[in-house]
Amino acid sequence: MPDVAAFDLPHAMAGLLVGFLVGLTGVGGGSLMTPLLVLVFGVSPATAVGTDLLYAAITKSVGSAVHGVRETVDWKIVRRLATGSLPAAILTLIGLNTFIHVGHGANTIILNVLGAMLILTAIGILFQRRLLAYGATHHPVAADHALVPTVALGALLGVLVSISSVGAGAVGMTVLLMLYRRLPVLKLIGSDIAHAVPLAFVAGFGHWIIGGVNGTLLVNLLMGSIPGVVIGSLLASRAPDHILRPALAFVLMLSGIKLLIH
């Protein structure tokens, strides 16, 4: 159990910074928090991922509740994604647990997957609009025909998120926007957030069981991130998107490269 008295200002400030950037740009916290914990604070990759997953599950629960009240969640899409993601997450955690007990294999896998996902996220940030413009020139996939691709997407996200805590926002939203172009973007965002909650809880709880969560670190991050998200969200409409997105992509690209050669 975390020691609530063990307040740590640097970790709280890290939570504040990441929360602020998430509220400002909409980029998932895992893309920012996990590399920050590993590269700046020297937290082990397995602990960084596990702690970040529960951090994301708690913060996204609030966002999911808001979207639920506003009826901006397509629960059919959430069920399809979860059908693939939750079993994939459990199987991935079993594999990671095996590697953790064998030796340092799990940390190596986590670093490599995390680095690759950060680079992919950076590319997604830079080219998401072009991908959507390309998709708009083609006939949208019928809702019934999108079942298998959506379940497959969920399975992919279950693996990636369980290993690296990154993927649901950058990869998931881009694919959903192309698969369900007839649905309002806000409904897809709500569906993506709603699906991220059970996935992050399952993956985070799995990491907790295998010893990959630091409770005190989690509390300190949340103490900073909650006000950070609020402040960033309030300022989002004034943010210069044409400057923020390339800058953020550049930082994520450098972090990904550094993790791969770590």
C-alpha angles and dihedrals in degrees: 000000000000120000103236090197091061095087111176115196098198092054092045090050089050088053090048092051095047093044090050092051092046091052091044100046107017091232112145118264092231091065089058108026102049097052089043091055093046101041102033106027098031094233113163112260094241093051092044092052095044094047092045092051093057089042089055093044092055096045094043091050087069092049091046091052091052092050090046092054090048090048092236095134124096100208092192089064090046091053092048093050093045091049088065102029104049098053089042091051092051093049091047092051091051088053093047091049090055092052093046091056092044093054140273094335094108094055091051092051092047093050093049096046092043092051092049092047092050090053090047090048091051090052090047092052092051098044105028093105092050091049091051091047089052091049091050091062091059131067112271118248113256113249092243092049091051092066098091096041090049094050089046090050089051091052091050091049091048090058097042097044093046091053102037108008085232129104112059095090104037101034099026099050094045092053094043091051089055096043097046105033092148091064122082113263091235090058091052091049090051091048092049092051093045091052092046092061100065091036093053092044093050093045093041093048089049091053089048091056093051092047100259101127130084106203096194092050089049093054093048093050092050092049089061102033099056096062089037093058091048093050093045092048091051091052096041095097090057097046117114097239094188089061101035098051098052091042092051091046090051092052092048091047092052091046091050093050092047091051092049092053094037 
